[in-house]
Amino acid sequence: MTTHFITAEIDLQESPMQMQQAIEAELQKRGEPLRWAVTSVDTASQTAQVEAVVTVAAEAKP
């Protein structure tokens, strides 16, 4: 298992619950999130910058 620091750009949602679900869905594509935080919001483009630490299972060697 390895850990990775990633950043993602997420479209702003109508409610905090929808925003959390959108962030978690995007992070799941990249691994299992350990922690994440919204680090900036761009109101002009209606996006949020998210920084996260995710774990990824190690690939089995043949």
C-alpha positions in Angstrom: 0.0 0.0 0.0 1.3 3.4 -0.9 0.1 6.9 0.0 -0.1 9.8 -2.5 -0.7 13.5 -2.2 -3.1 14.7 -4.9 -5.0 17.8 -5.9 -8.3 17.9 -7.6 -10.6 20.6 -9.0 -14.3 20.1 -8.2 -17.3 22.0 -9.5 -19.1 23.9 -6.7 -22.4 22.2 -5.7 -25.7 23.7 -4.4 -25.3 22.3 -0.9 -22.5 21.3 1.5 -23.7 17.6 1.4 -23.6 17.5 -2.4 -20.1 19.1 -2.3 -18.8 16.5 0.1 -20.3 13.7 -2.0 -18.7 15.2 -5.2 -15.3 15.5 -3.5 -15.4 12.0 -2.1 -16.5 10.5 -5.5 -13.6 12.2 -7.3 -11.1 11.1 -4.7 -12.3 7.5 -4.8 -11.3 7.4 -8.5 -7.7 8.0 -7.4 -7.5 5.8 -4.3 -8.9 5.5 -0.7 -9.0 9.0 0.8 -7.3 9.3 4.2 -7.9 13.0 4.6 -8.8 15.9 2.4 -9.3 19.7 2.6 -10.7 22.4 0.3 -7.8 24.8 0.0 -9.2 27.5 -2.3 -12.4 28.4 -4.1 -12.6 30.3 -7.4 -16.0 32.0 -7.5 -15.5 33.1 -11.1 -15.1 29.6 -12.5 -17.3 28.1 -9.7 -14.7 25.5 -8.7 -13.0 24.4 -5.5 -9.4 23.2 -5.2 -9.0 20.1 -3.0 -5.8 18.6 -1.6 -5.9 15.1 -0.3 -3.9 12.1 0.8 -5.0 8.8 -0.6 -3.8 5.2 -0.3 -3.4 2.9 -3.3 -3.1 -0.9 -3.0 0.3 -2.1 -4.1 0.2 -4.0 -7.4 1.0 -7.7 -7.2 4.3 -8.6 -8.9 4.1 -11.6 -11.3 
